[in-house]
Amino acid sequence: MIEALRNAWRLPDVRNKLLITGLILVVYQFAAHVPVVGVNPSALEALFASQQSGLLGVLNLLSGGAVRNFSVMANGVYPYITASIIFQLLIPLVPALEAIQKEPGGQEKIQRYTYYLAIPMALLQAIGQIQIFNVLGGRPIIDGFGSDLLLTASVLVTMTAGTMFAIWLGELITEQGIGNGLSIIIFAGIVAQAPSSLVQLLTSGTQPALYNLLLFIVIVVVSVVVIVYIYEGVRRVPVQYGKRVRGRRQYGGGTTHIPLKVNAVGMIPLIFAQSFITFPAIIANLFPPGPVGDMITQTFGNHQGLAYWLTFFLMVVGFTFLYTDIMVQQQNLAENLQRNGGFIPGIRPGKRTQEYIVRVTRRITLIGALFLGVIAVVPGIVDLINRLLFPLETVGTASNAAQVLSGSGLIIVVGVVIDTMRQIEAQLVMRNYEGFMG
């Protein structure tokens, strides 16, 4: 593996891709430290001192650490992710969108529509985010927001521009660098917060530091092993190609397989669920205070309690099935097999083959979906363990760190690392170097 990484660094074009990726991440981190005009640093510091987890942690995660500074990048790529979710749900339901997607250049049109939808979503998130921070902190983080028209417009325009800039940087990484740009940005934000979260885990809270450290190590080691095992799990569906004779030569007749992955969609459902579950709290704070809004903010804003973790688990499982079905439909495996003379032994080509592939995919996806759901609620499980072991003490410190360093954060890190390593390996194989993924 070390030799393969050295080979990747020796290749000028691969080295340039790695350097471009690193440079863009540095630019993003610089932008993440440019505060929004009018922000009150003392109010923001007091807010994070009193609310160290929950909604603030998730928003900070998705923004790559920009929320803690309430910078122009505080929205992160979350509005774009929400817009993507909306279109993913609408395409199977709206025939016009489905027709656009199937026509030549249709995917680019859907992508452009997603960018357009991300703009109003960024405006909504900026307003909701400021309002919910005011509620959680007990005082405005931007004095005059809402009453001063010029200040309000400046804040909304700069935060929306920051979102589009973050999206552009992510697309730039995808095109010119290595890996999926938006995932890389979220990955960098998680890694950047890891040291401070670990220090907080060991120095704060009422549990013994040794207990927190051992619990952290166990969570990370077990999670990484299980994540890699499930992530690499494959169900091989056999495929036979018919023999064709042209003149004196015989073509085809070989046997191969279709690799259907247990977790075919990686960490995308987790990112979707993390993004979507913040939406109720943000929307609730767009309206005047009330008992319903307070309950929603308490449940989905603090990210604690059985209702929140059960909702999060179900959302992760649901998004896994939804995204897997969409991906299988887009691949048109049955149609491609029939066009190339291939068939699954014992299954008629065409519609029967498609139904068989969908049935097998959903069966193995159940394992992957439950796995993602359990990994996502690891902080809740840790918090429950702490409450059982330390019933008279204030708990939550270990689960706070687990929320960033394991669970959804850890699977995003592992998933991004594996995807990036595969892309580097593909670059090496193209140039006759030996890869390292095996």
N, C-alpha and C positions, 0 to 999 in steps of 0.2 A: 504493500500500500504506500509506504514511504517513497519507494522508487517510482511508483506510478505518479505520485504527486510531484516528484522532481521532474519527471518527464513532461507533465502538464505545464510546469513553470518554464521548462526549456523551450516549449513551442511558442513562438512569438504571438500568434493570433489568440491562443488560449490564455497566455499570460496577459495580453491586452484586455481580454474579456474579464479576467479576474480583477485587474487593476481598475477597469471602468466601474465594475460593481462596487468595489471598495470606495472609489472616489464619490460615487453617487450616494452611498450610505453616509459618508462624511458630510456631504452637502446637506442631506436630510437632517442630520444631527445638528448642524449649525442652524438651519432654519427652525428646528424644534426649540431652540433657545431664544428666538426672537419673540418677545411678548406682544400680545395684542395691546393696542393703544388704550390707555385708561385703566388697565388692570391694577388692582390693589394687591401688592405682594404680601402684605401682612395678613389680609383676609384669606388669601389663597393658602398661605402657610398654615394658618390656624385651621382651615378646612381640612387639609391633608393630615394635620396632626390629630384631628378628632375622628376622621373617616379614613382609616388606613387600608380598607378593603372595600368590597362590594362594587357598586357601579363605578366609582372612581378608579378602582384597580383595573376593571375591564376596559374602560375608555382609555386609560393610560396605556394599557396593553396594545389596543388596536391602533393607537396614535403613535406608537414607537416612543413613548415617554414624553410626548409633547404636552399632554394635559397637565402634568405636574407644574409646568411653567406657564400654562395657559397661553401658549404661543400661537402664532398664525397657523400652525399645523395641528392645532388641538383637535380638529375634527378627524384628522388622520385620513385613512382610506375607507372609513366606515360608511359614509354616504354612498360611495361607489358600490360597496359590497351589498348594501341594502337595495340599491337600484338593480344590481345583478340578480338578487333573490326575486324581486318583483317580476323581472322579465322571465326568469326561469320558470316561475309559476304561471305566467300568462301565456307563454308560447304554446304549451299543449292545449290551452283552453280557448285561445283566439285563433281561428283558422287563418286569418290574414297574416298574423305574425309567423305562424308555422310555414305558410307559403313563402314569405320573405326569407326565412332562414334556409329553405331548401333551394332557392334559386341561386345562380352564380353571383358571388359577392354578397349573398344574403347575410352571412355571419358578420361581415364588416358593417352592414347597415344596423344590425341588432346592437353591435358594439357601440356605434355612434349614438343610437337612441339611448343606450345605457349612460353614456357620458352626459347627454342632455338631461336625463332624469336625475343624475347625481347632483346637478346644480340646485334645484329646489330642495332636494333631500339635505344638502349641506346647509342651506338657509334654515330649514326646520331644526336640524340638529344644533346649529349654533344658538338659536333662540332657546330651545329646550335645555341645552346643556348649561347655559348661563343661569336660567331660572332654577334648575334643580340644584346647582351649586349654591345659589342664594338661599334656597330652602335648607339644604344640609348644613351650610355654614352659619346660618342665622343672621347674616348681613351681606350686602351686595359685594360681589367681587369686582364689579365695574360700576363705579359711582356714576349715576346719570344715565345708565342704559335704559332705554324705553322712554325716558322723558326728554333727553337731549337728542333731537332728530339727527343732527350731523354726526354726533358720536355713535349713535346706534347704527346708522348707515355705514360708517367707517368700519366698525367692528364686524358687521355682517359681510361686507364686501371683502375685507382682508381675510376673514376666516374661510369664506367660500373660495377665494383665490388660492389660499393655502391648501385646501382640499384638492383642487384641480392640479396644483403644482405637485402635490404628493402622488396623485394618480399618474401624472406625466413622468415623474421620476421612476415609478414602478414599471411603467410601460417601457421606459428607456432601458432599464435593467433587463427586461424580458427580451428586447430586440438586440441590444448591444452587449449585454453582460452575460452572466451565467445564472440560470435558475428563473423561477417565476417571480417577477418583480415585486408584486404586492405581498406575496408570502415572505420574500426576503426582507422587506421593510418591517413587517410584523415580527419576524424572527430576530432582526437586529434589535428591536425595541425590547423584546423579552430578555435577550442575552445581556443587554446593557443594564437592565434592572436586576439581574440575578445576584451580583455581589452585594448590593445594598439590601436586597431581600434576605439574603443569607445572614448578614450581620444583624439585621432586625430580628430574625428568628432566634439568634443565639444570645442577644443582649436584652431583649424586651420580653414581656410576658411573665407569668408566675410559674410556669413549668420549669423544671430543672433544665439547664442548658444541654447537659449530656443527653437527656431524654429527647429534646428537640432535635439534636444533631443526629442521633441514631434513627429517629423516626424519619428525618429528612433523607438520610442515606438509604434506608430500606425502601422508601417510596420511590426514590429516583432509580435505584438499581432494578427493582421489580418492574417498574413502569417501563424503563428502557428495554428490558429483555422481552416483556410481553408485547410492547409496541412493535419492535423489530420482527418478532415472530409472526404476529398477525399481519403486519404490513407486507411481509414477504410471502405469506401463505397464498398458494395458487391451486385451483382446481383445473386439471387438464382434461379438456373435452376432446376425444379422438376425432380426427377428420381424415377421410379417405378421398383421394382424387382418382377419378376414372381414367382409364387408359385410352389414349388417342393415337391412331396410326396414320401417319402421313408419309406416303411412299414406302420406303423401307425402314423408316425410323418410327420408334414408339415414344410417345410423350406422356407424361403424367404417370398415374398409377402409384404415386408415393403416399406415404402415411405421415401425418403430422398431428398437431393438436392446437386447440385454442386455449391459451392460458387465461382463465377467469380468476381474477384476484379476489381474495376474501374481503379485502378493503380496497376496492377499485378506485375510490374517490379521495384517498388520502385524508388530509386534515381539513378539507374544504367544508364538510358539514359542521365541524367544530367552529370554524371561523364564522360561518353563516349563523349558527346558533348563538355564538357570543355576541354577534352584531345585533341579531333580531331581538334578543331577550332584553337589551337595554332600551328598546323602543317604547314599551309601555310606560316606563318611568319618565322618559323624556316627554312623551305626549301628555302624560298626566300633569306635568308642570307647565304646559302651555296654557292651561285654564286656571281659573280662580281656585283657591284651596277649598277642599271639601272632604268629607269622610271617605268617599271612594278613592279620590286622588291620593289622600294620605295613606290609605291601605296599600294602593299600588306602589307608591313610593317606598313604603316601609318594606314591602316584599321584594320588589325588583330593584329597588335602589340600594338596599343594604346587602342584597345577595346572600340572605341567610334564611333558614327555616325550611321545613319539609315542602311547602308549596313551591318555593323557588327551585329547589334541587330536583323535585319531581318534574316540574315544567321543563327545566333545562335538559334532563335526561330524555324526556319524550321528544323534545325538539331535535336533539342530536340524532336520535334513532330515526325520526321522521325525515329529516333532511338527508340522512344517509340513503334511505330507500328512494327518496325522490330524485336525488342527484344521480344515483346509480341507474335508475330507470331511464332518465333523460340521456345519460351517456350511452347506454346500450342501444337506445333508439337511434341516436345520432351515428353510431358506428355501422348500422345496417349489416351486421355480420352475416345473416342468412342470405341476403341479396348478393353480397360479395362472394360468398361461397358458391352459390348457384351459378353466378356469372363465370366463375373460374373452374367449374366442373367439379367442385368439392361437395361432400355430403358427410353427415354424421351417421355412422353405421346404425341401422335400425330406425332411423328417423327420416321421413320423407322430406325432400328439399322444399324450400319456400316457406309458407306460413307455419307448417308444423315445426320446422327447424327453428324459426324465430320464437315460437311459443316454448320450445324446449330450452333454448338459451335463456329466455327470460325466467323460466321456472327455476333452472339451476342457479342462475345469478341471484335471484331473490332468496333462495334457500341458503346459499353461502353468505349472502349479504346480512342475513339475520345475525350470524356470529359476529361479523365485523361491526354491525350497528350496535349490538349490545356491548361489545368491547369498547367502542367509542363512547357510548353513554356512561359506562362505568368509569372510564378514565376521566370523563368530564366532571363527574361528581366526586372525585377523590377528595377535594377540600372539604366537602360536606361530610364524607365518611371520617376524615381525620378529626373534624370538629366534634362528631358524635363520639369518637373514641376518647377525645380529651374530656368531654363532659362526663363520660362514664368513669374515667380514671381520676379526674379532678373535679368532683361535683360541686365543691365549695369555692372553687377559684374561678377567676375570669379566664375564659378560654378563647381560642380563636387565633393566637399568634402562629401556631404551626400550620393551621389551615390557610392563613393568609399567605405564608410563604409557599405552601403547596399549590395555591391557586396560580402563582406565577411560575414556580420552578418545577411543578409536576402537573398532573392533570392535563387540562387543555393546553396550557403553555408548553409543557414538555413534549406532547405529541406533535405540536406545531414545530418545535425545534427539531425533533428527530425526523419528522416528515420532510422538512425543508432540507435538512442535511442529506438525507437519502436521495431526494430528487436532484439536488445539486451535484452529488457525487455521481449519479447516473449520467447526468449531462456531461460532466467532465470525462467520464469513462467513454461515452459515445464519441467525444472529440478525439480521445486517444485511439480508439479502435479504428476510426476513420483514417488515422495516420499510421496504422499498423503497429501501434504500441499495445502492450498488454494492459488490460483494465484491472481493476481491483475489487469489483463488486462480485465477481464469480458467477 
